[in-house]
Every structure is written in C-alpha cells, then in structure tokens.
Amino acid sequence: MKKDQDCQKQKCQKRLTKNKNMEEIMEIFNYYSLDECVNRKQVMSKLRSLESEDKIEYSLDQEILKIKDLYLEENEVIELCELFEKNDVFPYMDKEDEDDFYGGYDDYDDKEDEDEY
C-alpha cells in the first residue's frame, strides 16, 4: 500500500514539475469540453469575471466552450489553465476555427451546387 502511495506522489510531483516547466508556453485553446467538468459553477464564475473585465469573450454551445483571449496577462492564462485542469475541462480538439468560417455551413462547395449552374 505504501509503495502505491509513493508511486502516486511521484506521479503528482512529475506532473507539477512538468507544468512549471511548461508555464512559458501555456496558451488558451479556442474550444473546451465541459462534459467532465467537476465544478462547473466555479469555472463559469471565473469566465464571467474575466469577461466582465473585457479580458476574454466566451460562448457556450451545450457542452462546448468557445473562448477568445482579448487581453489576458500571462499569469491569468496560467491561472485559467490550472483551473481547467483542476476541474477536468479539456481542450476540444474536434472543432477548429475553420469550422466557423462559413457560419456553420460546411457544404459551400458541394458537387450538387456545381451541377445546378
């Protein structure tokens, strides 16, 4: 049992060390999934606070959070990333900004459209 606890402590220490080393390159992704969020109230409260300070813009579509960084300082980016990590809010990699380029219409170049002309 003690060996398992020591192993868990080492994993946590490695993760924390890795996070400290990565602080210089931390960035906010455009999309996050709130599917597994542990404390949604805390996360949304922080987002509202940052939005009221005009530091971010955000929108929520069901469980997908879209964030636009307007004027976040480096320490605020780190704090937000840590909050997301602590609450199991993960980057949503299935959605890219290009998906929104045509306002959600992904069939702008369908073969059917070409045949009509």
For each residue, the residues with C-beta under 8 A, 3 or more apart:
1: 4 5
2: 5 6
3: 6 7
4: 1 7 8
5: 1 2 8 9
6: 2 3 9 10
7: 3 4 10 11
8: 4 5 11 12
9: 5 6 12 13
10: 6 7 13 14
11: 7 8 14 15
12: 8 9 15 16
13: 9 10 16 17
14: 10 11 17 18
15: 11 12 18 19
16: 12 13 19 20
17: 13 14 20 21
18: 14 15 21 22
19: 15 16 22 23 82 85
20: 16 17 23
21: 17 18 24
22: 18 19 25 26
23: 19 20 26 78
24: 21
25: 22
26: 22 23 77 78 81
27: 77
28: 56 67 69 72 77 80 81
29: 32 67 91 92
30: 66 67 68 95 96 97
31: 64 65 66 67 91 92 93 95
32: 29 64 65 67 84 89 90 91 92
33: 36 63 64 65 89 90 91 92
34: 37 40 43 60 63 64 65 89
35: 63
36: 33 88 89 90
37: 34 40 43 87 88 89
38: 86 87 88
39: 42 43 87
40: 34 37 43 44 87
41: 44 45
42: 39 45 46 83 87
43: 34 37 39 40 46 47 83 84 87 89
44: 40 41 47 48
45: 41 42 48 49
46: 42 43 49 50 80 83
47: 43 44 50 51 56 58 65 67
48: 44 45 51 52
49: 45 46 52 53
50: 46 47 53 55 56 72 76 80
51: 47 48 54 55 56 57 58
52: 48 49
53: 49 50
54: 51 70 71
55: 50 51 69 70 71 72 76
56: 28 47 50 51 67 68 69 70 72
57: 51 67 68 70
58: 47 51 65 66 67 68
59: 65 66
60: 34 64 65 66
61: 64 66
62:
63: 33 34 35
64: 31 32 33 34 60 61 92 95
65: 31 32 33 34 47 58 59 60 89 92
66: 30 31 58 59 60 61
67: 28 29 30 31 32 47 56 57 58
68: 30 56 57 58
69: 28 55 56 72 77
70: 54 55 56 57
71: 54 55
72: 28 50 55 56 69 76 77 80
73: 76 77
74: 77 78
75: 78 79
76: 50 55 72 73 79 80
77: 26 27 28 69 72 73 74 80 81
78: 23 26 74 75 81 82
79: 75 76 82 83
80: 28 46 50 72 76 77 83 84
81: 26 28 77 78 84 85
82: 19 78 79 85 86
83: 42 43 46 79 80 86 87 89
84: 32 43 80 81 87 89 90
85: 19 81 82 88 89
86: 38 82 83
87: 37 38 39 40 42 43 83 84
88: 36 37 38 85
89: 32 33 34 36 37 43 65 83 84 85
90: 32 33 36 84
91: 29 31 32 33
92: 29 31 32 33 64 65 95
93: 31
94:
95: 30 31 64 92 99
96: 30 99
97: 30 100 101
98: 101
99: 95 96 104 106
100: 97 103 104
101: 97 98
102: 105 106 108
103: 100
104: 99 100
105: 102 108
106: 99 102
107: 110 113
108: 102 105 113
109: 113 114
110: 107 113 114
111: 114 115
112: 115 116
113: 107 108 109 110 116 117
114: 109 110 111 117
115: 111 112
116: 112 113
117: 113 114
